[in-house]
Amino acid sequence: MTTRHDGCLVVLGDEIHLARTVRKSHTTSPAAFTSPASGPIARIAENWVRWVGVLPSRGSLVGAPDRVARVGLYTVTLGDDGALLDLWDGNCDGLLVAAFGVGHVPERLVEGLTKLASRIPVVLASRIGNGPVLSDTYGFPGSEKDLLGRGLIGAGDLSPYHARLLLHALLAQGADGATVRETFTTASAR
């Protein structure tokens, strides 16, 4: 099996992970890198690569940046009143929101996020880091369905950090909101 066109792979501790799924999961452990949603795609034993998974298709490559992009990361917390959202307005080209569970925020954040999403791409990820942002399950104010309907863009299975990197790369190439939405929709479908 060849991996020449399958994207970046991470080889650590006798395991091979896809770069798009791997994350550091412990601060000091020698086995600190894992792919929580999928596991490693291969293991190394006796100097041989033993494939345990199938390489999923990958999306199109994001090219080299041609401008500076400022992308914020806003982590929703208990008791969050949304006052800090105003600080992002006019100070970033895009915003990644790390929300509760499957993509929920307190209702008092909805207005601020709606305002930001009308001006810049605002991507909605789960702060849990494992599992998808849903799109059509919950419908209360501040739910994933409500926020997506207000213009936020779902990150799918991407962790907040992976989604922020993708958003940054797209904006650094000058992608508009429609291109950002299309790229995240495609990435979520895989």
Disulfide bonds with the S-S distance in Angstrom:
none
